[in-house]
Structures are given as C-alpha cells and as structure tokens.
Amino acid sequence: MNLDLRKYSVRTDLAVESKELAETVHGAPVTGIHEEVEEQNGIKITRLDVKDERASRQIGRLVGHYVTLEVPGLRSHDSELQERVSAAFAKEFIAFLSKIGIGPGATILIVGLGNWNVTPDALGPLVVENVIVTRHYFELTPDQVAPGYREVSAIAPGVLGITGIESSEVVQGIVDRTKPDVIIAIDALASRSLERVNTTIQIADIGIHPGSGIGNKRKGLTKEILGVPCIAIGVPTVCYASTIVNNALDMMMSHFNAENGSEQSNTKRIMGLLTELNEGERLGLVKEVLEPLGHDLIVTPKEIDEFIEDIANVIATGLNISLHQAVDKDNVAAHTH
C-alpha cells in the first residue's frame, strides 16, 4: 500500500496536542520546551514555553508562551465549577499579561472572531457581549471613571463570508484609529482529541489565524501584521470525523489489549494490520478512505448550544476580573449577562 502521509497532517490548534504528537512520533521529549503542569480541584493547567526555532519546527507551533486549562467537568454544566474555572483563568491571565510585559494601565482591544450564526463558531461574539467595555467613558467623561478600571474596547468583526472583508483588515483599521496597546482575540479552535473538545481553554501570545484549525490559511491577527502584541484565547469546539474514527480505533485496541492482558494475538486477529500502523499512518489511512466520499466532516457535540453560552461567560468573567482591578469574583455578576 503506497500512502502519501504528507497531505494528511493532523489539524489541531492546541500546543499541548502538538507537543504530545511530536513526542509520540519522535519517541522522546522535545528539547527547547519548558513545561509546568499543575492540577487542582478538577482543573489541569499546563504552561508551555517554546523557546527556540528547533522546538518550534518539531511541534509546529511558533516560539512563544502557551497556557492551557483542561477541565473535563465543564461538560456537566456545574455552575460552581464554572466559577472556579473563571477564577483560575483570571489568575493565569493576570500572570500571563505580567510575563509578556503588559502593565495594568495598558489599553485593550478585545476582538471576538467567528460567525455568530454558527453555534460552534460563535464563541468570540458571545464573549464580546459580556466583557466590560469602558473606552467610551475614558473618551467622553474621563473624570467620572471610577478607580480600578482600564480602557477596554471590543469588536466582533464577523467573518469573510458575511462581510467580504478579512477580519484582520477590519481590526487593522480599528487599531490605526484607536491605538490600543494590546489586542486580545477570542476564537473557536479545532482539536485532535475528543476529550478536549468543549473542555479546554488555551491562552497564547502568538496571535491568531482565523480558520487555521479547519485548514483555511488566511491573514491573521499577529504583532507582525497589526503592530501591537496579540494574545489569543481559544476553545476547541470541533474536531474532524477522521479524528473520531481514529480515536475509536485506539480505544478498541486498548479495550482488546486490556481484555487479553499481555496476549495480543486476539487483538491482531480482530484489528488486522491496523495494530502495526502508528497513529499518523492510521489517521492517514482513515482520511484516505473518507476523503473521496466527502465524509471527513467537521463535527461538534450536540450539547454545543448550552456549552458555548457557558464557556463564553466563563471567559468573559475571567477577562473582566483580570483586566479591571475593581472587579472581583464577588461583584463580577453585576457586569455580565
């Protein structure tokens, strides 16, 4: 069987998944990456610093800082857990801003990327609805702005298919006129892991490229393009059908191996040559089978309607707490929907 794996790259927007995949392929830890992992109260926090170009090439992620919060319990719609996640996100985001040199007086432009008409892509616009915007007060009545608030503006620029204008072009025009110190871009992401869909939040200082997780290579929101630092916040809300099939094959092999103990002859009898393929080869095979049929769909869980509202509120709450000193976990509810 001649299989060209180069055209079957694994699509993921998450740095932790890129690192895991690279280590699986190379069979060893990737050098040039500093990793800290912390887990408490059902929230796993992974801080990755990709330090050099060699590590960047190995995992396919730009040099920079990445923070990932993984919370499997988010699927349960537990309001108490959501409050804890908002607090943890706010704490991490404050530390993140400090780490990249963003002070408490920096002016912020929040950009909610995505299509508000498509539920799994509506994260950005929903976050924009719930963040505290203050720029107009600073512009019109600066003497009446209470201490503890900073200048924040927000925009949901829509998507190319609706507006005919690239999001980055819309944002560039706003940046040129309003001169923010920092851009925070929020977008829905794609994951290669079913477990991380709807349960993970990623913060990164490398900017964002709209549509990159689903294979669209377009002009992004980065410091190089816009001239100001760009922080990306994303949540994986979709994955590919081929990823689901591949994960199902993995779980089947694990299940058969667990039943058979160390004896894998029964597993090989059931799974055939699939047991001898590595993950990349197996995923390539699944995609090769599905692609001619047009069945490599982009899939989102059926609970996405409820989840997208919940996670947007979690992120907006965390941003409100982290950007405004006058807002804390006790009074934040007065500022959000």
C-alpha positions as CSV (number, residue, x, y, z in Angstrom):
1,M,0.0,0.0,0.0
2,N,1.5,3.3,-1.1
3,L,0.2,6.0,1.3
4,D,1.4,9.6,1.0
5,L,1.2,10.9,4.6
6,R,2.5,14.4,3.8
7,K,-1.0,15.5,2.8
8,Y,-2.6,14.1,5.9
9,S,-1.3,16.5,8.6
10,V,-3.1,16.3,12.0
11,R,-5.1,19.5,12.4
12,T,-5.1,21.0,15.9
13,D,-4.8,24.5,17.3
14,L,-3.7,23.3,20.8
15,A,0.0,23.5,21.7
16,V,-0.3,20.7,24.2
17,E,-1.6,18.3,21.5
18,S,1.1,19.4,19.1
19,K,3.8,18.6,21.7
20,E,2.2,15.2,22.5
21,L,2.1,14.3,18.9
22,A,5.7,15.3,18.3
23,E,6.8,13.2,21.3
24,T,4.8,10.2,20.0
25,V,6.4,10.5,16.6
26,H,9.9,11.0,17.8
27,G,9.6,8.7,20.8
28,A,11.4,11.2,23.1
29,P,10.7,14.5,24.8
30,V,11.1,17.6,22.7
31,T,14.0,19.8,23.8
32,G,13.7,23.5,23.9
33,I,10.3,23.5,25.6
34,H,9.8,24.3,29.3
35,E,6.7,22.8,30.7
36,E,4.9,23.2,34.0
37,V,1.8,21.2,34.9
38,E,-0.5,21.9,37.9
39,E,-3.7,20.2,38.8
40,Q,-6.2,21.2,41.5
41,N,-9.9,20.9,42.0
42,G,-10.6,19.3,38.6
43,I,-8.6,21.9,36.7
44,K,-5.4,20.9,35.0
45,I,-3.1,23.8,34.0
46,T,-0.2,23.3,31.5
47,R,2.2,26.2,30.9
48,L,4.4,25.7,27.8
49,D,7.3,28.0,26.8
50,V,8.5,27.2,23.3
51,K,12.0,28.7,23.5
52,D,13.7,28.1,20.2
53,E,13.1,27.6,16.5
54,R,14.2,23.9,16.6
55,A,11.4,23.1,19.1
56,S,9.0,25.3,17.1
57,R,9.6,23.3,14.0
58,Q,9.3,20.0,15.9
59,I,5.9,20.7,17.3
60,G,4.7,23.0,14.5
61,R,4.0,25.9,16.9
62,L,5.6,29.4,16.9
63,V,8.1,30.4,19.6
64,G,6.1,31.8,22.5
65,H,4.1,31.2,25.7
66,Y,1.1,28.9,25.9
67,V,-1.2,28.3,28.9
68,T,-3.9,25.5,28.7
69,L,-6.7,24.9,31.2
70,E,-8.2,21.5,30.8
71,V,-11.5,20.9,32.8
72,P,-13.3,17.7,31.8
73,G,-16.1,18.6,34.3
74,L,-17.2,21.6,32.2
75,R,-19.4,19.2,30.2
76,S,-21.6,18.8,33.4
77,H,-22.8,22.4,33.4
78,D,-21.8,22.7,37.1
79,S,-22.1,26.4,37.9
80,E,-19.8,26.2,40.9
81,L,-17.1,24.6,38.8
82,Q,-17.6,27.3,36.1
83,E,-17.0,30.0,38.8
84,R,-13.7,28.2,39.8
85,V,-12.6,28.0,36.2
86,S,-13.3,31.7,35.8
87,A,-11.2,32.5,38.9
88,A,-8.4,30.1,37.7
89,F,-8.5,31.6,34.2
90,A,-8.3,35.2,35.6
91,K,-5.4,34.3,37.8
92,E,-3.5,32.7,34.9
93,F,-4.3,35.6,32.6
94,I,-3.1,38.2,35.1
95,A,0.2,36.2,35.4
96,F,0.3,35.8,31.6
97,L,0.0,39.6,31.0
98,S,2.8,40.2,33.5
99,K,5.0,37.6,31.9
100,I,4.8,39.2,28.5
101,G,5.3,42.7,29.9
102,I,1.7,44.1,29.7
103,G,1.2,46.6,32.6
104,P,-2.1,47.4,34.5
105,G,-2.5,50.7,32.5
106,A,-2.3,49.2,29.0
107,T,-5.3,49.8,26.8
108,I,-7.1,46.8,25.4
109,L,-9.0,45.9,22.2
110,I,-10.9,42.6,22.5
111,V,-11.7,41.0,19.2
112,G,-14.4,38.3,19.1
113,L,-13.7,36.3,16.0
114,G,-16.2,33.9,14.4
115,N,-19.7,33.6,12.9
116,W,-22.5,34.4,15.4
117,N,-24.9,32.5,13.1
118,V,-23.0,29.2,13.5
119,T,-23.1,28.0,17.1
120,P,-19.7,26.3,17.4
121,D,-18.1,29.3,15.8
122,A,-20.0,31.9,18.0
123,L,-17.6,32.0,20.9
124,G,-15.9,35.3,20.1
125,P,-19.0,37.3,19.5
126,L,-20.6,35.9,22.7
127,V,-17.6,36.8,24.8
128,V,-17.7,40.4,23.4
129,E,-21.3,40.7,24.5
130,N,-20.3,40.0,28.1
131,V,-17.0,41.9,28.6
132,I,-16.9,45.3,30.3
133,V,-16.2,47.9,27.7
134,T,-15.0,51.3,29.0
135,R,-13.2,53.2,26.3
136,H,-16.2,55.5,25.6
137,Y,-16.2,56.6,29.3
138,F,-12.5,57.4,29.1
139,E,-13.1,59.3,25.9
140,L,-16.2,61.2,26.9
141,T,-16.2,61.5,30.7
142,P,-12.7,60.6,31.9
143,D,-13.2,62.5,35.2
144,Q,-16.2,60.2,36.1
145,V,-14.4,56.9,35.6
146,A,-14.0,55.2,39.0
147,P,-10.6,53.9,40.0
148,G,-9.8,50.3,39.2
149,Y,-11.0,50.2,35.6
150,R,-8.8,50.3,32.5
151,E,-9.6,51.4,28.9
152,V,-11.2,48.4,27.1
153,S,-12.9,48.4,23.7
154,A,-14.4,45.4,21.9
155,I,-15.5,44.4,18.4
156,A,-17.0,41.3,16.7
157,P,-15.9,41.9,13.1
158,G,-17.8,39.0,11.5
159,V,-16.4,36.5,9.0
160,L,-15.1,36.9,5.5
161,G,-18.1,35.1,4.0
162,I,-20.6,37.6,5.6
163,T,-18.7,40.9,5.3
164,G,-16.4,40.3,2.3
165,I,-13.6,41.8,4.4
166,E,-10.8,39.9,6.2
167,S,-11.1,40.1,10.0
168,S,-7.5,41.3,10.1
169,E,-8.3,44.2,7.8
170,V,-11.2,45.3,9.9
171,V,-9.1,45.1,13.0
172,Q,-6.2,46.9,11.3
173,G,-8.4,49.9,10.6
174,I,-9.6,50.0,14.2
175,V,-6.0,49.7,15.5
176,D,-4.9,52.6,13.3
177,R,-7.6,54.9,14.7
178,T,-7.9,53.8,18.4
179,K,-4.2,52.9,19.1
180,P,-4.7,50.1,21.6
181,D,-1.6,48.7,23.5
182,V,-2.8,45.1,23.3
183,I,-5.2,43.0,21.2
184,I,-7.0,40.0,22.8
185,A,-8.5,37.8,20.1
186,I,-11.0,35.1,21.0
187,D,-11.8,32.3,18.6
188,A,-13.2,28.8,18.4
189,L,-10.5,26.1,17.8
190,A,-10.2,22.6,16.4
191,S,-8.8,19.7,18.4
192,R,-7.4,16.3,17.6
193,S,-8.7,14.9,20.9
194,L,-12.4,14.2,21.6
195,E,-11.7,14.6,25.4
196,R,-10.5,18.2,24.9
197,V,-13.5,19.4,22.8
198,N,-15.6,21.7,24.9
199,T,-13.4,21.2,28.0
200,T,-10.2,23.2,27.2
201,I,-9.2,26.9,27.2
202,Q,-5.8,28.0,25.6
203,I,-4.1,31.3,26.0
204,A,-1.1,32.1,23.7
205,D,0.9,35.2,22.9
206,I,1.5,34.4,19.2
207,G,-1.7,35.9,17.8
208,I,-4.3,34.0,15.8
209,H,-5.0,32.9,12.3
210,P,-8.8,32.7,11.6
211,G,-9.8,29.3,10.2
212,S,-6.4,27.7,10.6
213,G,-7.8,24.7,12.6
214,I,-10.1,23.7,9.8
215,G,-7.5,24.2,7.1
216,N,-8.1,27.8,6.0
217,K,-4.8,29.6,5.6
218,R,-5.7,33.3,5.8
219,K,-4.3,36.6,7.0
220,G,-4.0,36.5,10.8
221,L,-4.0,38.8,13.8
222,T,-0.4,39.0,14.9
223,K,2.0,41.6,16.2
224,E,3.9,41.4,12.8
225,I,0.7,42.3,10.9
226,L,-1.0,44.8,13.3
227,G,2.0,46.3,15.1
228,V,0.8,45.6,18.6
229,P,1.0,42.5,20.8
230,C,-1.8,40.0,20.1
231,I,-2.9,37.5,22.7
232,A,-5.1,34.6,21.5
233,I,-7.7,32.9,23.7
234,G,-9.4,29.8,22.2
235,V,-11.6,26.9,23.0
236,P,-11.8,23.7,20.8
237,T,-15.4,23.3,19.8
238,V,-14.9,21.0,16.8
239,C,-12.9,18.1,15.5
240,Y,-12.7,16.0,12.3
241,A,-14.7,12.9,11.7
242,S,-11.4,11.1,10.8
243,T,-10.1,12.1,14.3
244,I,-13.2,10.4,15.8
245,V,-12.7,7.3,13.8
246,N,-9.0,7.1,14.7
247,N,-9.7,7.7,18.4
248,A,-12.3,4.9,18.2
249,L,-9.7,2.5,16.8
250,D,-7.3,3.5,19.6
251,M,-10.0,2.8,22.2
252,M,-10.9,-0.5,20.6
253,M,-7.2,-1.7,20.6
254,S,-6.9,-0.6,24.3
255,H,-10.1,-2.4,25.1
256,F,-9.0,-5.6,23.4
257,N,-5.5,-5.4,25.0
258,A,-7.0,-4.9,28.4
259,E,-9.2,-8.0,28.0
260,N,-6.4,-10.1,26.6
261,G,-3.7,-9.0,29.1
262,S,-0.3,-9.3,27.6
263,E,-1.5,-11.6,24.9
264,Q,-2.2,-9.5,21.8
265,S,-2.8,-12.3,19.3
266,N,-6.6,-11.8,19.6
267,T,-6.3,-8.1,19.1
268,K,-4.3,-8.6,15.9
269,R,-6.8,-11.2,14.7
270,I,-9.6,-8.6,15.2
271,M,-7.8,-5.4,14.1
272,G,-5.5,-6.9,11.5
273,L,-2.7,-4.7,10.1
274,L,-4.1,-1.7,11.9
275,T,-2.2,-2.8,15.0
276,E,1.1,-2.4,13.1
277,L,0.4,1.2,12.0
278,N,1.5,4.2,14.0
279,E,-1.0,6.9,14.8
280,G,0.0,9.1,11.8
281,E,-0.2,6.2,9.4
282,R,-3.6,5.1,10.7
283,L,-5.0,8.6,10.6
284,G,-3.8,8.9,7.0
285,L,-5.5,5.7,6.1
286,V,-8.8,6.8,7.7
287,K,-8.6,10.1,5.8
288,E,-7.8,8.4,2.5
289,V,-10.9,6.2,2.9
290,L,-13.2,9.1,3.9
291,E,-12.0,11.8,1.7
292,P,-13.3,10.5,-1.7
293,L,-16.7,10.1,-0.1
294,G,-16.7,13.6,1.3
295,H,-17.3,12.2,4.8
296,D,-14.4,13.8,6.7
297,L,-16.8,16.2,8.3
298,I,-16.1,18.8,10.9
299,V,-18.1,17.6,13.9
300,T,-19.3,19.3,17.1
301,P,-21.1,17.7,20.1
302,K,-24.9,18.0,20.3
303,E,-24.7,19.9,23.6
304,I,-22.8,22.8,21.9
305,D,-25.8,25.2,22.2
306,E,-25.7,25.2,26.0
307,F,-21.9,24.8,26.3
308,I,-21.0,27.8,24.1
309,E,-23.0,30.1,26.3
310,D,-21.4,28.7,29.4
311,I,-17.8,28.8,28.2
312,A,-18.3,32.3,26.7
313,N,-19.5,33.5,30.1
314,V,-16.6,31.8,31.9
315,I,-14.0,33.5,29.6
316,A,-15.8,36.9,29.8
317,T,-15.9,36.7,33.6
318,G,-12.3,35.8,33.8
319,L,-11.3,38.7,31.4
320,N,-13.4,41.2,33.4
321,I,-11.7,40.2,36.7
322,S,-8.2,40.1,35.2
323,L,-8.5,43.4,33.2
324,H,-10.2,45.6,35.9
325,Q,-8.9,45.8,39.4
326,A,-12.3,47.0,40.7
327,V,-13.9,43.7,39.5
328,D,-13.6,40.5,41.5
329,K,-15.4,37.2,41.9
330,D,-17.9,38.7,44.3
331,N,-19.1,41.6,42.1
332,V,-18.5,40.3,38.6
333,A,-22.0,39.0,38.2
334,A,-23.3,42.6,38.2
335,H,-21.3,43.2,34.9
336,T,-22.2,40.1,32.9
337,H,-25.4,38.8,31.4
